Amino acid sequence: MVAKSNEALAAARAFTLTRTLSAPRKLVFRAFVEPAQMRHWWVPGGFTMLSCKLDLREGGPWRMTIRDDDTGSVQTEVGVYREIREPERLSFTHAWVRADGTLTATTLVTVQFSERNDKTEVHFRQEDFATTAACLSHEQGWGVSLDQLVGYMTKH
């Protein structure tokens, strides 16, 4: 019984999303690391990216500021690149900056890019959430963002 409880807890603290894009793997990978492209899809609908700074090297920090178009509230997310293997894998930490400057619990994002004939399959995993609610919220947000990425890559 304990094993099932631990499995359920682990499942509630991580998620994996998969999308297939009609674009070459190298182009899809670049859409994850070039701010000019990220602004078109990275944020959920109803949000605007205000700034994005990346130090694209293992150990390099990244920082992004977004605005909720309805409320005007501004949020900042930060992280550090853990692994960059272009064009097949990208891994980085992710946390939100609270109003007092402290960070929320840090999660780990790992994105695997696989060639599938003339398409790219993206496997997106985020794990180590402090709560199930945070996990579900991120899963929903990234689902929207990845759907936007599919649309963006179709047009470009």
C-alpha contacts under 8 A as a table, 3 or more apart, distances in Angstrom:
res1	aa1	res2	aa2	distance
1	M	4	K	5.36
1	M	5	S	6.48
2	V	5	S	5.09
2	V	6	N	6.21
3	A	6	N	5.13
3	A	7	E	6.11
4	K	7	E	5.01
4	K	8	A	6.08
5	S	8	A	5.12
5	S	9	L	6.12
6	N	9	L	5.01
6	N	10	A	6.07
7	E	10	A	5.08
7	E	11	A	6.06
8	A	11	A	5.05
8	A	12	A	6.17
9	L	12	A	5.14
9	L	13	R	6.40
10	A	13	R	5.18
10	A	14	A	6.57
11	A	14	A	5.53
11	A	15	F	7.05
12	A	15	F	7.60
12	A	131	T	7.93
12	A	132	T	5.24
12	A	135	C	6.86
12	A	136	L	7.93
13	R	127	E	6.08
13	R	128	D	5.85
13	R	129	F	4.91
13	R	130	A	7.02
13	R	131	T	6.50
13	R	132	T	5.54
13	R	135	C	5.67
14	A	125	R	7.23
14	A	126	Q	5.63
14	A	127	E	4.10
14	A	128	D	6.31
14	A	129	F	6.59
14	A	135	C	6.27
15	F	125	R	5.67
15	F	126	Q	5.71
15	F	127	E	6.57
15	F	135	C	7.24
15	F	139	E	6.50
16	T	123	H	6.80
16	T	124	F	5.45
16	T	125	R	4.26
16	T	126	Q	6.66
17	L	122	V	8.00
17	L	123	H	5.87
17	L	124	F	5.09
17	L	125	R	6.44
17	L	139	E	7.88
17	L	143	G	7.07
18	T	121	E	6.96
18	T	122	V	5.48
18	T	123	H	4.60
18	T	124	F	6.17
19	R	121	E	5.79
19	R	122	V	5.24
19	R	123	H	6.85
19	R	146	L	7.13
19	R	147	D	7.75
19	R	150	V	7.56
20	T	119	K	6.76
20	T	120	T	5.64
20	T	121	E	4.35
20	T	122	V	6.19
20	T	150	V	7.58
21	L	28	V	7.91
21	L	119	K	5.62
21	L	120	T	5.18
21	L	121	E	6.30
21	L	122	V	7.69
21	L	150	V	5.64
21	L	153	M	7.07
21	L	154	T	7.58
22	S	118	D	6.93
22	S	119	K	4.67
22	S	120	T	6.54
22	S	150	V	7.85
22	S	153	M	7.19
22	S	154	T	6.44
23	A	27	L	6.68
23	A	28	V	6.59
23	A	118	D	6.87
23	A	119	K	5.27
23	A	120	T	6.13
23	A	153	M	6.57
23	A	154	T	7.38
24	P	27	L	5.50
24	P	28	V	6.44
24	P	115	E	7.54
24	P	118	D	6.43
24	P	119	K	5.86
24	P	120	T	6.00
25	R	28	V	5.11
25	R	29	F	6.10
25	R	87	P	6.35
25	R	88	E	7.59
25	R	113	F	6.38
25	R	114	S	6.90
25	R	115	E	6.13
25	R	119	K	7.22
25	R	120	T	5.19
26	K	29	F	5.17
26	K	30	R	6.25
26	K	86	E	7.39
26	K	87	P	5.20
27	L	30	R	5.09
27	L	31	A	6.37
28	V	31	A	5.13
28	V	32	F	6.95
28	V	113	F	7.91
28	V	120	T	7.33
28	V	153	M	7.43
29	F	32	F	5.39
29	F	33	V	6.98
29	F	86	E	6.92
29	F	87	P	5.56
29	F	88	E	7.50
29	F	113	F	7.11
30	R	33	V	5.21
30	R	34	E	5.94
30	R	87	P	7.94
31	A	34	E	5.74
31	A	37	Q	5.37
31	A	38	M	5.96
32	F	37	Q	7.65
32	F	38	M	6.22
33	V	38	M	7.17
33	V	54	L	7.70
33	V	56	L	7.43
34	E	37	Q	5.52
34	E	38	M	6.05
35	P	38	M	4.76
35	P	39	R	6.05
35	P	52	C	5.95
35	P	53	K	7.44
35	P	54	L	7.90
36	A	39	R	5.89
36	A	40	H	7.65
37	Q	40	H	5.68
37	Q	41	W	7.42
38	M	41	W	5.58
38	M	42	W	5.14
39	R	42	W	5.95
39	R	43	V	7.08
39	R	48	T	7.50
39	R	49	M	5.61
40	H	43	V	7.71
40	H	148	Q	7.74
40	H	149	L	7.71
40	H	152	Y	6.99
41	W	44	P	7.35
41	W	145	S	5.53
41	W	146	L	7.20
41	W	148	Q	5.06
41	W	149	L	5.11
41	W	152	Y	6.87
42	W	145	S	5.33
42	W	146	L	7.52
42	W	148	Q	7.80
42	W	149	L	7.42
43	V	47	F	5.98
43	V	48	T	6.77
43	V	49	M	6.73
43	V	66	I	7.45
43	V	141	G	7.91
43	V	145	S	5.87
44	P	47	F	5.84
44	P	141	G	5.78
44	P	142	W	7.29
44	P	144	V	5.74
44	P	145	S	5.17
45	G	144	V	7.11
45	G	145	S	7.54
46	G	68	D	6.18
46	G	69	D	5.46
46	G	70	D	7.02
47	F	66	I	6.49
47	F	67	R	5.39
47	F	68	D	4.57
47	F	69	D	5.31
48	T	66	I	5.53
48	T	67	R	5.25
48	T	68	D	6.71
48	T	69	D	6.71
49	M	52	C	7.41
49	M	64	M	7.39
49	M	65	T	6.10
49	M	66	I	4.39
49	M	67	R	6.48
50	L	64	M	7.59
50	L	65	T	5.41
50	L	66	I	5.28
50	L	67	R	6.79
51	S	63	R	8.00
51	S	64	M	5.53
51	S	65	T	5.20
51	S	66	I	7.15
52	C	62	W	7.54
52	C	63	R	5.81
52	C	64	M	4.34
52	C	65	T	6.57
53	K	62	W	5.61
53	K	63	R	5.31
53	K	64	M	6.40
54	L	60	G	7.51
54	L	61	P	6.34
54	L	62	W	4.35
54	L	63	R	6.57
55	D	60	G	4.81
55	D	61	P	5.51
55	D	62	W	6.02
56	L	60	G	5.94
56	L	61	P	7.68
56	L	62	W	7.86
56	L	81	Y	7.15
57	R	60	G	5.03
57	R	81	Y	6.56
57	R	83	E	7.99
57	R	84	I	6.91
58	E	80	V	7.72
58	E	81	Y	5.06
58	E	82	R	5.18
58	E	83	E	5.50
58	E	84	I	6.31
59	G	80	V	5.82
59	G	81	Y	5.28
59	G	82	R	5.88
60	G	80	V	5.51
60	G	81	Y	5.48
61	P	78	V	7.38
61	P	79	G	5.69
61	P	80	V	4.24
61	P	81	Y	6.28
62	W	78	V	5.65
62	W	79	G	5.36
62	W	80	V	5.94
62	W	81	Y	7.45
63	R	76	T	7.12
63	R	77	E	5.85
63	R	78	V	4.42
63	R	79	G	6.65
64	M	76	T	5.63
64	M	77	E	5.35
64	M	78	V	6.40
65	T	74	V	6.89
65	T	75	Q	5.67
65	T	76	T	4.31
65	T	77	E	6.43
66	I	74	V	5.67
66	I	75	Q	5.38
66	I	76	T	6.33
67	R	72	G	5.89
67	R	73	S	5.62
67	R	74	V	4.40
67	R	75	Q	6.32
68	D	71	T	5.60
68	D	72	G	5.11
68	D	73	S	5.40
68	D	74	V	6.48
69	D	72	G	5.41
69	D	73	S	7.83
75	Q	96	W	7.42
75	Q	97	V	7.21
76	T	96	W	5.89
76	T	97	V	5.49
77	E	94	H	6.87
77	E	95	A	5.61
77	E	96	W	4.34
77	E	97	V	5.89
78	V	93	T	7.77
78	V	94	H	5.73
78	V	95	A	5.44
78	V	96	W	6.27
78	V	97	V	7.20
79	G	92	F	6.40
79	G	93	T	4.67
79	G	94	H	4.59
79	G	95	A	6.22
80	V	92	F	5.43
80	V	93	T	5.29
80	V	94	H	7.42
81	Y	84	I	7.23
81	Y	90	L	7.90
81	Y	91	S	6.08
81	Y	92	F	4.19
81	Y	93	T	6.54
82	R	90	L	7.81
82	R	91	S	5.29
82	R	92	F	4.97
82	R	93	T	7.19
83	E	89	R	7.33
83	E	90	L	5.56
83	E	91	S	4.89
83	E	92	F	6.86
84	I	89	R	6.16
84	I	90	L	4.84
84	I	91	S	6.58
85	R	88	E	5.75
85	R	89	R	5.00
85	R	90	L	6.23
86	E	89	R	6.21
86	E	90	L	7.44
87	P	113	F	6.82
88	E	112	Q	5.80
88	E	113	F	4.73
88	E	114	S	6.52
89	R	110	T	7.33
89	R	111	V	5.67
89	R	112	Q	4.64
89	R	113	F	6.02
90	L	110	T	5.82
90	L	111	V	5.15
90	L	112	Q	6.66
91	S	108	L	7.24
91	S	109	V	5.51
91	S	110	T	4.28
91	S	111	V	6.20
92	F	108	L	5.93
92	F	109	V	5.35
92	F	110	T	6.66
93	T	106	T	6.39
93	T	107	T	5.58
93	T	108	L	4.51
93	T	109	V	5.97
94	H	106	T	5.52
94	H	107	T	5.21
94	H	108	L	6.16
94	H	109	V	7.00
95	A	103	L	6.14
95	A	104	T	5.54
95	A	105	A	6.21
95	A	106	T	4.82
95	A	107	T	6.53
96	W	103	L	5.65
96	W	104	T	5.40
97	V	100	D	7.97
97	V	101	G	5.78
97	V	102	T	5.84
97	V	103	L	4.66
97	V	104	T	6.51
98	R	101	G	5.26
98	R	102	T	5.39
98	R	103	L	5.78
98	R	104	T	6.88
99	A	102	T	7.46
103	L	106	T	7.65
105	A	129	F	7.04
105	A	130	A	6.30
106	T	128	D	7.40
106	T	129	F	7.46
107	T	126	Q	6.65
107	T	127	E	5.63
107	T	128	D	5.05
107	T	129	F	5.85
108	L	126	Q	5.51
108	L	127	E	5.38
108	L	128	D	6.51
109	V	124	F	7.23
109	V	125	R	5.60
109	V	126	Q	4.36
109	V	127	E	6.65
110	T	124	F	6.02
110	T	125	R	5.25
110	T	126	Q	6.49
111	V	122	V	6.76
111	V	123	H	5.58
111	V	124	F	4.57
111	V	125	R	6.33
112	Q	122	V	5.78
112	Q	123	H	5.07
112	Q	124	F	6.63
113	F	120	T	6.43
113	F	121	E	5.79
113	F	122	V	4.85
113	F	123	H	6.61
114	S	120	T	5.56
114	S	121	E	5.05
114	S	122	V	6.54
115	E	118	D	7.18
115	E	119	K	6.06
115	E	120	T	4.80
115	E	121	E	6.35
116	R	119	K	5.03
116	R	120	T	5.60
116	R	121	E	6.55
117	N	120	T	7.90
127	E	135	C	7.91
129	F	132	T	7.03
129	F	134	A	6.50
129	F	135	C	5.76
130	A	134	A	7.14
130	A	135	C	8.00
131	T	134	A	5.33
131	T	135	C	6.44
132	T	135	C	4.99
132	T	136	L	6.19
133	A	136	L	5.19
133	A	137	S	6.14
134	A	137	S	5.11
134	A	138	H	6.20
135	C	138	H	5.29
135	C	139	E	6.09
136	L	139	E	5.00
136	L	140	Q	6.21
137	S	140	Q	5.28
137	S	141	G	6.23
138	H	141	G	4.97
138	H	142	W	5.89
139	E	142	W	5.32
139	E	143	G	5.95
140	Q	143	G	5.07
140	Q	144	V	6.47
141	G	144	V	5.34
141	G	145	S	6.30
142	W	145	S	4.82
142	W	146	L	5.88
143	G	146	L	5.26
143	G	147	D	6.19
144	V	147	D	5.12
144	V	148	Q	6.26
145	S	148	Q	4.98
145	S	149	L	6.22
146	L	149	L	4.79
146	L	150	V	6.33
147	D	150	V	5.14
147	D	151	G	6.53
148	Q	151	G	5.09
148	Q	152	Y	6.02
149	L	152	Y	4.90
149	L	153	M	5.99
150	V	153	M	5.34
150	V	154	T	6.21
151	G	154	T	5.12
151	G	155	K	6.53
152	Y	155	K	5.33
152	Y	156	H	6.34
153	M	156	H	5.04
